[in-house]
Each structure stands twice: as structure tokens, then as C-alpha cells.
Amino acid sequence: MSESGLKDMAELVSLCKRRGIVFPSSEIYGGINACWDYGPLGVEIKKAVKDRWWKAMTDRADVEGVDAAILMHPRTWEASGHVEGFVDPLVDCKTCKGRFRADKMDVTPCVQKPSKMASACDGEKGEPRLFNLMFKTHMGPVEESAAVVYLRPETAQGIFVNFLNVQQTMRQKVPFGIAQIGKAFRNEITPGNFIFRTREFEQMEMQFFVEPGTDMEWFEKWREIRFQWHLDNGLRREKIRWHAHGPGELAHYAKAAFDIEYEFPFGWQEFEGIHNRSDFDLRRHQEFSGKRMEYIDEIKKTRYLPFVVETSAGCDRSVLVLLAEAFRKGVAEGEERVYLKLHPEIAPYKVGIFPLMKKPELTEYADKIFDGLHKKYRCTYDDGGSIGKRYRRQDEIGTPYGVTIDYDTLSNHTVTVRDRDSMAQERISAEKIADYVGEKIKNWRA
Ligand code: GAP
């Protein structure tokens, strides 16, 4: 069978809608720009990604978890530099009424003439204006400036302000880390590319607090760990790469930074950043709050502000990477076949159960298999349409294994197991399905 990967994002968007993975938000009202809802299967995929990340981070004795509030004291964002510095240059076009990020006009199509990039069209452009990306709202019933609060633009600050709370209550010693998964909000000027750049998204962030001087060593360690995590999720080595931030690219807080990029149909793009944030954040919070943020090393009898190595992944963007990577299209047995080659642990269902026909003797047997197996592996049951059609439906949502119950099953208690990736079929004892699936999942490789 010949096959190709994802060439056009529209194919993935349409599959996600058709198969209950991602829907446009508020669709009955015409949708809302760049907002998306995860459907029943999408929520399972996203949860699997978060669970794998959480386990990889917090199974370590040196990483603790937190879940901080989205709304934080507004001084947090002054200290972090976001009130002053979290800005993008915005350009308005008087001709097409488009709004563009000044630094992205070479890659953003003109609204009126999409064949031309905004930088190359004849539209009359205004001067760039700085636009702060934080969403503002008001705390309490009065909309006055004293009541302004922000929706957090990154989860990291909820960790920095809790550094000593976590260190002291958990009796951790530096080096140690704090992990968090949660929503972040950015009023992006040009969101787009499906769930790649949205205004509401989830981050999976971990801040690792280290003694100054050991920061670059930890930075390298965490780069290696994070890259390997993505490979373990099933990304092909040739589809991900490092991008080192040059001096002009570094964020205001960063001493060193590397992005992990994926090759999407729309080009290489970042989906995780590893940053050496130095002691910038703790120092600034100490200054703005007036509270000492130093770590006391009881053994060395010293106190200092730790440096921080941050691993910051977008959860939605990681889901998009995994979906784009998994998308395969080809021809099999004379028909077009689309399937999602998802890691079995990330696939929404692990096994599809199919009685060959809707006959009570077959469906009763299939029901029993479903009830037994579903306790261990998330299963789906399908008895509608030809078996070929049912395989195709499961292929499109990435179900890695299909179990068919036929008349031979009734006489010799064997079933056919079909592998999503190779389409190979094997006859095995019905009693052994759980062990067989377990082994297959354990040994799966992209
Ligand atoms: N705390 C550091 C930080 O937030 P960032 O590079 O701005 O760093 C980290 O964001 C990750 O968050 C990105 O690599 C990306 O995966 C995700 N992300 C950022 N903005 C996003 C957006 N508008 N939509 C979806 N994901 C976004």
C-alpha cells in the first residue's frame, strides 16, 4: 500500500469535525474566530497527552505538581514584565481592513487579495502600533481601573509565586521542579491554522529551580528529556528539530532558549520551548512583592535566588502535532484509505469490537468480549454496515486494533484481530485478547 502524510490542513480539520475530534466553537451562531471545542474523541486524545506529560513529570521525586488560579494579583504581571513588554506590533490596512502583526506580514495573506502577502499588496497601511496581548477584565461589580485583572497569558507565573510554598510544604531541596497544566489566554492578532494559534489554549509547563552556575547543565538535561518525550509519543525524528533563539529572538526573561519545531504542511513551527529564565522571575517578584523569595540551603549555609529552567509545551499544539503526524492517506485494496497512526496510548479507543453480522449469537458473544476488555482498555463497539466500512471508520479515528467475532468464534473460541497500521489479520484465542493487546501496545513503534 502506498501512502502519504498530511499535505493540506483542511483535510485534518474536516476529519476532526466529521469524527467528533474538534468542532468549531459556537458553530450554530456561525462560530467565533480561532475558538475550538474538543468533541468526545478529541477530549480523550487531549487527556491522554496531558496524562502522559503529567506522569512523565511528576513520577520523578524531584518534581511536584500545582494547579494555580487563572486570575492572579495584577502586580504579578507588572513584575513578570507582561504589562510593559508582552506586546506585538499591529498594522491596520485601510484598504482591506485587515489587521496584521508587523513582523508576520511577509507570511500573512492580504484579506482582499489572498494570492499576495500583506507586505506585498498595494493596500494603504498605517504605522505599527504596539498592542498588549493580555486579556483584561474586572474583578467584582465595578468596571473601574483599580479592579482590572488579567487572564493569565502563561501558567508559569502561578508557579513562580508559589515557589516557596511548594518548597517548604513539600520539604524539597534545590534542584527541584514544579509542574502545572492549565489554560492560558492571549489576544493574538493573527490566530489561525486550526488549533495551532488560538486565543484560549492550554499549556503544560514545568519550572525547575536550580543553583546558579548549574543552570546550563540542567538546561541541556531538560532539552534531552523533552525531545525524547515527543519521540516516545510517536513523532518521527525527521519531523522534529531544534531551533536555537538568537540574541534578537530571546524573550525578555531568557538567558538561553531552544524551541522544538514540527514540520507542519504550513512549515516548521514551534510547539515547545525550553528556556533558561535565570533568576529573572523570582528576583522581580521579590522586588514587586517586598517578600524574600530566596532559597535557604541548610547544608551549605547559604541563601540565594535559584535560576529556573523552564519546559513549556502547548497542549493543544501538541495535540495538533500528533494529529498531523498521525494522518495517513493511501490506497488499500483498490480503495482510498485514511487512517490516524496514533500511539495506541493516545488513541481514543484501543480496540474496536465487531460482530461480523447483527445476529444474536454473534452479538451476545461480542458483548461479552466488550464487557471484559473494556474494563482494561477503552473499547468501542460497532455492528453497523459491512466489516470493511467498520474498519475504515475505526482507521479514521486511529483505533489500533479491531476484533471480529464470526461463526468460527462460536465453535472454536477464536477471533480475528486486525492491526490498524499494517492491516494484517491474525487469528487468536478469544481468551488471550487482553494479553495480546497489552503486548502490542507495549511494543508499538511509529
Ligand atoms: N512560559 C513560557 C511561555 O509561555 P511561549 O513560547 O510563549 O512560552 C509556550 O509559549 C508554548 O505555548 C508554545 O510553544 C506553544 O506550544 C503554546 N502557545 C503559545 N501561544 C499559543 C497560542 N496562541 N495558541 C496555542 N498555543 C500557544
Boltz pocket constraint, residues with backbone or C-beta under 6 A from the ligand:
constraints:
  - pocket:
      binder: B
      contacts: [[A, 153], [A, 154], [A, 155], [A, 156], [A, 186], [A, 188], [A, 195], [A, 196], [A, 197], [A, 198], [A, 199], [A, 200], [A, 201], [A, 202], [A, 203], [A, 205], [A, 270], [A, 271], [A, 272], [A, 273], [A, 310], [A, 312], [A, 313], [A, 314], [A, 315], [A, 316], [A, 317], [A, 318]]
      max_distance: 6.0
